[in-house]
């Protein structure tokens, strides 16, 4: 279940250089839990995702970021999450506490991208991301990557791509100053 959808979105993430190797993950809400990418698997290759309940122990096969996905689903109405490592967005998060896009799409769809702290895979980053995604559809974990949420994986993917585009435009702007 969902392996084809995960693979399709994973291929789009790779095509845009928003992930590399087996980095990143995604999930889809289902009943009293969610399906998430398997740890160590590549996003662009079809593998069956793992079901994780909203409470209790997570299967060892689940992505190490399952805590973030669990916290977001427990505290928001989002139904899908994409976590990627877009290089311009990650770089911007190292020097900014909040990203304010200046390109037309960024201004229109995400006028402010919060940057939160917390080490990958920890409850701290899970809580901080969930809090940010309660009010938004996009957040960047400092030095780590984006977490985008929406009603579908396609919507979460669009916000992931938007973050990288807006951060790339800001970086290019600096070259002209």
N, C-alpha and C positions, 0 to 999 in steps of 0.2 A: 504494500500500500504506500503510495506517495513516491516510490522510487523514481518513476518516470518524471514526475514534476520536480523533484529534487535535482535530478540529472539535468533537466532542461534549464533550470535557473542556474545551476552550477556552471554549465557551459557558457552562459551569458556572463557570469562573473569572471570566468577565466578569459573570455574574449576581450573584456574591457580592462584586464589586468587589475581587477579588484581583489583577487586572491591569488595565491601561488601554492604549489605543493599540495599538501593536505590541510592547509590552514582554512579557517572559517568554518561556519556551520549554519544550519537553518533548521527551522521547526515549524510544525503546523499543529494548532490546537485541535484536540479531539476528545470529546466527552470529559472525563475527569482527569485528563492528562494531555500529553502531546507526543507527537512523533518527532524525533530529532536525528540528525546525522550520527552515524557511528563514529566513535573516536578513531582517529588515524586514517579514515577513508577520504578519498578525494571527492570533491563536490561534483566533478564532471563525469563521474563513472557511476552507473546505476548500482546502488547497494540498498538493501532494505533498511529503512530507518528503524530506530529503536523506540518503543513506547516507554515513556516515563510518566508516572503518576504525579499529581500535584503535591503529594505528601509521601513520606516514607523514603526508603532507600532507592537510589537510582541503579539501574543495571550497569554493570561495569563496562558494557559495550557503548554506553551513551557518551556523547561528546563531553569533554571536560568542562564545557561552558553550560551544562544543563541547569546549573543553579540560576544563571541569568534568565534563561527561558522560563524556568519555573516561577521565579519571582515576578517576571513581567506578566505571565498569564494569570497569576494569583491576584494581581492588583490592578489590571487593566482589562479593557474589552478587546484588545488586539487578538487576532486569530492566526497570525503568521509572523515569523521573525527571520531576518537574514543578518548574519554577523560576518563581516568581511574585513580585510586589512588593506584598504586603499591607501597607497603610499602618500599622496598629497594630503589626504585627510589625517592620516597618522602624523605626518610631519607638522601640520598646522596645530594639532592637539598638543604638541610638545612645547609650543610657544604661546598658545592662546588659551584662555579659560572659557571662551565662547567664540564660535565662528559666526560672523555676520556676512553672509553672502552679498555680493554686489552685482552678480549677473542676474538677468531678468528672471530666469527660471527659479533660481535660489531665492530671490526676493519674494517671488509670488508664492512658492510652495513651502519654503522653510526659511523664513526671514532670520532665524537665529538657531544655531546648532549648539546645544550645550556640550561641554566637555566635562566628564566626570573622572574621578580617581578610583583606584582599586586594582590590585594585581589580578591577572587573568585566572579564572577558575575559582576565585574566592567569593565568599558571601558578601564582602564589602562591595565588590564591583557589581554583584547581582543586585544588591539593594539600591545602589546609586543609579544603575541603568534603569531599573524598574521605576524608581521615583521620577527620573527624567522622562521616560516613555509614558508615564501617566498623563503628562501634559503635552506630549509631542509624539512624532512618529520617527524621530531620528536623534541619535546621541552618539558621541565619540568617547570611547574610553581612552584616556590619555596614554599615548604611546602604544596603543594596542589595536584599536580598530573601531569600526562603526557597528552599531546595532540599530537596525531599522525595522519598524513594525507596521503592520497594516491588516487589512481584511484578507489579503491573499499574499502568497509568496511573490507574485508579480508586482504588487504594490510596494512591498518591502524592498524588492530589488530596485525599483525606480528611485526610491529614496536613497538607497545605497549609492547608486550611480550619480544622483543629484549631489550628494555630499562630495564625492570625488571631483565632479565637474566644477562645483563652486570653489573648492579649495585650490584646484588647478588654476582657475581664472585669477584668484587672489595672488597666487605665486607668480603667475605670468605678469600681472599688473606691476608687481614690485620690480620686475626687470626693466620696465619702461620709465620708472621714476628716476 
